Amino acid sequence: MAAQEGWNVYQLDVKGAFLYGELKEEVYIDQPEGFIKQGEEDKVYKLNKALYGLKQTPRTWFSRIESYFQKEGFIKDNQDYALFVKKKSGKMIMVCLC
């Protein structure tokens, strides 16, 4: 569509995006190898934020970015859940999260 209409296209890869997801449930992990505290080997860590490798991470990150876009006046597309559109003063911006 962008090529057909002659629109500008910009791409951004956010390396640490998943680290900003807020967990809605309590998640505990074992102490990682090499960081096990002597005398407390049976203790676990409670996570405050999402972490790479958790099954909840993509969902929590998407929930946070979705609420931001909606707060800023973007409308989520009915056909593609990852497409957000905002129209203002005859201009349009489309953001697709892939």
C-alpha positions as CSV (number, residue, x, y, z in Angstrom):
1,M,0.0,0.0,0.0
2,A,2.8,2.4,0.9
3,A,4.6,1.7,-2.4
4,Q,1.4,2.1,-4.4
5,E,0.6,5.4,-2.7
6,G,4.2,6.7,-2.7
7,W,4.3,7.1,1.1
8,N,7.4,7.3,3.2
9,V,8.1,4.1,5.3
10,Y,10.2,4.1,8.4
11,Q,11.3,1.0,10.3
12,L,12.5,0.7,13.9
13,D,13.8,-2.3,15.8
14,V,13.6,-1.8,19.6
15,K,16.1,-4.2,21.1
16,G,15.0,-3.8,24.8
17,A,11.2,-3.5,24.1
18,F,10.2,-6.7,25.9
19,L,11.9,-5.5,29.1
20,Y,9.3,-2.8,29.7
21,G,6.2,-5.1,30.0
22,E,4.4,-4.9,33.3
23,L,3.6,-8.3,34.8
24,K,0.0,-8.6,35.9
25,E,0.5,-11.8,37.9
26,E,3.2,-13.0,40.3
27,V,6.1,-14.7,38.5
28,Y,9.0,-16.4,40.3
29,I,12.2,-17.8,38.8
30,D,15.0,-20.0,40.2
31,Q,18.3,-18.5,40.9
32,P,20.4,-18.6,37.7
33,E,23.5,-20.7,37.6
34,G,26.6,-18.8,38.8
35,F,24.4,-16.5,40.9
36,I,23.2,-18.9,43.5
37,K,23.5,-17.5,47.0
38,Q,25.3,-19.9,49.4
39,G,23.1,-21.1,52.2
40,E,19.9,-19.9,50.3
41,E,19.9,-22.3,47.4
42,D,16.2,-23.1,47.7
43,K,15.1,-19.4,47.5
44,V,13.6,-18.0,44.3
45,Y,13.4,-14.5,42.8
46,K,10.1,-12.6,42.3
47,L,10.1,-10.7,39.0
48,N,8.8,-7.1,39.0
49,K,9.0,-6.7,35.2
50,A,8.9,-9.0,32.2
51,L,12.0,-10.8,31.2
52,Y,13.1,-12.4,27.9
53,G,12.0,-16.0,27.7
54,L,8.8,-15.8,29.7
55,K,5.7,-16.8,28.0
56,Q,4.0,-13.7,29.4
57,T,6.5,-11.3,28.0
58,P,5.1,-10.6,24.5
59,R,1.5,-10.3,25.8
60,T,2.6,-7.8,28.6
61,W,4.6,-5.7,26.2
62,F,1.9,-5.6,23.6
63,S,-0.7,-4.6,26.3
64,R,1.5,-1.7,27.4
65,I,2.2,-0.4,23.8
66,E,-1.5,-0.8,22.9
67,S,-2.7,1.3,25.8
68,Y,-0.1,4.0,24.9
69,F,-1.3,4.2,21.3
70,Q,-5.0,4.3,22.3
71,K,-4.2,7.1,24.8
72,E,-2.5,9.0,22.0
73,G,-5.7,8.7,19.8
74,F,-4.7,5.8,17.6
75,I,-7.4,3.4,16.5
76,K,-6.7,-0.3,16.3
77,D,-7.5,-1.9,12.9
78,N,-10.4,-4.4,12.9
79,Q,-8.6,-6.7,10.4
80,D,-5.0,-6.6,11.8
81,Y,-4.6,-6.5,15.6
82,A,-1.1,-5.1,15.2
83,L,-2.0,-2.1,13.1
84,F,-2.8,1.3,14.6
85,V,-4.0,4.3,12.6
86,K,-4.3,7.9,13.6
87,K,-5.8,10.6,11.3
88,K,-5.4,14.3,12.1
89,S,-5.6,17.5,10.0
90,G,-5.8,15.5,6.7
91,K,-2.7,13.5,7.6
92,M,-2.4,9.9,8.6
93,I,0.1,7.8,10.5
94,M,0.0,4.0,10.4
95,V,2.0,1.9,12.9
96,C,2.3,-1.8,12.5
97,L,3.9,-3.8,15.3
98,C,5.6,-6.9,13.8
